[in-house]
């Protein structure tokens, strides 16, 4: 009940504000890699006069225009002096331009139900640009944040839906980029389970992966012909069977939440899980 009340109060606070109203910076990065300008929202802890050189971990969030305010408020509340459940952190939200292009790891013509869509107006076009988007994050965005804010090396990558598979794709292809990964309702259905197959290929028994991973889904893929929920179960089973050394992980299923309500609870739980052993020094 206590956790539910906290989440409810925070949600009301978020809803009472317009998008991207948390204090912080709005930065335009002229990306040479993506060949376009990208808007980034950066929220950081209030200066502490008793420790002006204090440095912070950074959470990099995809779908910044949707979830930035919520994550920033969670970070502030959970790190508050009378809560101290997590460390203070910087939250960096990347706004979308062409979401399907940037957050999917492969070009595909297959929709949510595995049916081909080759129409000229298909919402799945363009796709398959996640590798270039991850290059933007690693080569342009992270250096910018590290140069302009007081950061430590600990970094989290978080995403929902397509952002969820982008997070897991990064874990599989560039595990060294981040220390912790959050995948809320990852769309494993994409391109006939492309990322699920990639996980099966990359995460062999005996793999060493000293990372933290939170993944979850809601009541989705139950009442239709999709494989959404069963794909999450398959992924969870794969990790259990392969016994990845060093991987600290948890899977949460939220049967009362939809695809779009789940992030409210799941992002809260993800922060609590990642920092479950944290204690202020």
N, C-alpha and C positions, 0 to 999 in steps of 0.2 A: 504493500500500500504506500509506503514512504517513497519508493522509487517512482511509482506511478504518479504520485502527487507532484514530485519534482519535475517530471517530464511534462505533465499537464501545465504547470505554471510556466515553464520555459516555453512551451508551445504557444500559450496565450501571449507571452511577451513577444515572440517572433511574429505571430499573426497581427499583432497590433501595429507593427511597423511595415513600411514598404520594403520592397526588395533592396538589399545591399545598403542598409542604413546603419549598420554597426560602425563605430568609430574605427578609423584606419585609413589606409591609402588606396586609391584607385590608380593603377599604373597601366600605361600602354606600352607594350613591348613590341618593337618592330622586329619580328622574327625573320631571320634570313633563311632558316630551315623550312618554315611553313610558307614563307613568302607572303606574309600578311601581318597586319597589326593584331595583337591579342590583348584583350582587357583582362587584368588580373586584380583581384581584391585581396588586400593584405591587412589582417587584423593582428595586433600585437598587444602584449600586456602593458598596463599603465607603468610609467617609470617609477622605480623604487629608489627614493632618495638615499636610503640606507645601503643600497647596493646598485650603483649606477652602471656597473659593468656586468651585471647578471646576463647570462645568455640562455637561450630557450630552444627546445626541440621545435620542429616545424611539421605541421600537417598539411600536405598538398592534396587539395580536394578538386576532383573533376565535377562538372555540372555546377560550377561556382554560382551561377545566377539563381539556382534553385535551392541550394543547401548551405551556402556560405554563412548567412546570418545565424542559422540554427547551430552550426558547428562552432561558430565564434562564441555564441552564448553558452553553449555547453562547456567549452573550454574555460571561459571566464568563471562560470558558476562552480564547476567541479574543482577548480584550482583556488577558489576564494579562501581567504585566511581561516574562515570558520568551517570549511568543508575539507579541503586538502586531500581530495581523493586522487587527483592527478597533478602533475607539475604544470606550471604556467607554460603556455605554448603560443607560437605564432601560427595562425591559420591562413593559408594561401589558397584562394579560390580562383580557378581558371574558368572564365566564361566561354561558352561555346560559340563557334561560328558555323561549322559544319560537323555536327555531333556524330553522325553515323560514320563519316569519313575518319574522324580522329580517334574514335573509341573502339573501332572494330579492327581485328588483326588480319583479316583476309577479305578479299573481294568475294561477294556472294550474290546469287540471284534467288536464294531460298529464303522464304519468309518464316514467320513464327511457327507456322504449322508444317514447315518443311516442303512447301509447295513452291515451284519456280515462279518468279515474277520478272519477266523480261520487258515489261512495258517501259516506254520512254519516260513516264512520270513516276516510276517506282521510287518509293521513299528510301529505298536502300542504296540509292546512288547519290554520290560516290561512296565507296566503302574501302576498307583495307588500309587505312592510313595510320594505324596505331603506332607502328614502328617509328614513323617520322615524328609523330606527336610525342612519343617518349624521348626522342632525340631533342626535341624542343625543350622538354622539361629538364633533361640532364645537362644539356650544353648551353642553354640560354636562361631558363627560368631559375634553376637552382643557383647558378653562379650570381645572378642578379640579386636574389634574396640574401645569399651569404655575404655579398659585398655591401649591402645597404642596411642590414638588420643584424642584431646581436643573436646569432644562431649557434647551436652546438651541432654536432654531426648527426644526431639522432633524427631520422626523418620517417614520416608515415605517408603512404599513398592510399587514398580512400576514394571509392566510387560506387555508384548505384546503377544497376541494370547494365547498359553498355559500359558504364564506368566500372562496374563490377568485373566484367571479363577483361577490361583493360588493365585493372589492378592485378588480376591473376596472370594475365599474359606477361606483364612486367616481372612478376615474381618468377615466372618460368624462363623468361628469355634474358632478363637483366636483374637477377636477384640481388646484386650488390648495390643497386640504386637506392634502395630503402631498407629500413630496419624492420618495419611493420607494414602489413598490407591489410586493407579492409575491402571486402567485396560484398556489398548489400544487394541481394537478389541478382547475382551475376547471370547474364543472359547466355547460358551455356548452349542454348538452342541455336545460336548464331552459326550459320554456314554448316549445318548438320553436325553440330557439336565439335567444331574445330578446336576450341580451347580445351575441351574435355579430352579429346584425342591427343592433343599436345601434352597435357598433363600425364597421360598414360605413357607417353613416349619419354618424357624428360625425367619423371619422378620414379626412377627404378629403385628396387630394394637396395638399401645401403647408401642411398643419396644422403649427403650431408647438407643441411640447409638451416643455419642458425638464424631463423627469422621468426616473426610472430604473425599469425594469420587469423583473422576473424572473417567468417563467411556465414551468410544467412539467407533465408527466403521466407515469404509469407504464404498466404493462401492463394497460390497462383499455379496454374497448370493442373488444377485438380478437376475442374468441371468442364474442361475442353480437351481437345485431342493433342495438346502440346506435351512435351516431355520436360517442362520447366522444373517441377519439383523432383521428379525421378532423377534428373541430371544432377541436382544438388546431392541427392542421396548417393549416387554413383561416385561423385567426386569425394565425398566424405569417406565412403567405403575404400576408395582407392588409397587415400592417405593413411587410413587405418591399416590396410593390408601391407603397404610398402614400408611402413614404420620408418618414416623419414627422420634421420638423426638430427636433433637440434631444433626441429620445428615445433614451436609452441602454438597450438591452434585450438579453435573451438568452432563448432557449427551450431547455430541456433535457428530453430523453426518457429515462426510466429503464426499459428493457425488462425488467429482472429484479425490479422492485418492483411491489407491488400498490397499490391505492388507499390502503390504510391503513399500509403500510410506507414508502411514498415520502417522507412528510414528514420522516422521520429524516435522510435524505440531502439532500433538497431544501432544507430550511430552512438547513442548514449551507452549502450551495452558494450560496443566496440571499444570506446575510450576506457571504460572501467576494466575491461579484460586486458587490454594492452598494458595498462599501468596497475594491474592487480597487486603486484609486489612492490610498487613504488612507495618510498618513504622519504619525506623531505630531510635533507641532510642538515 
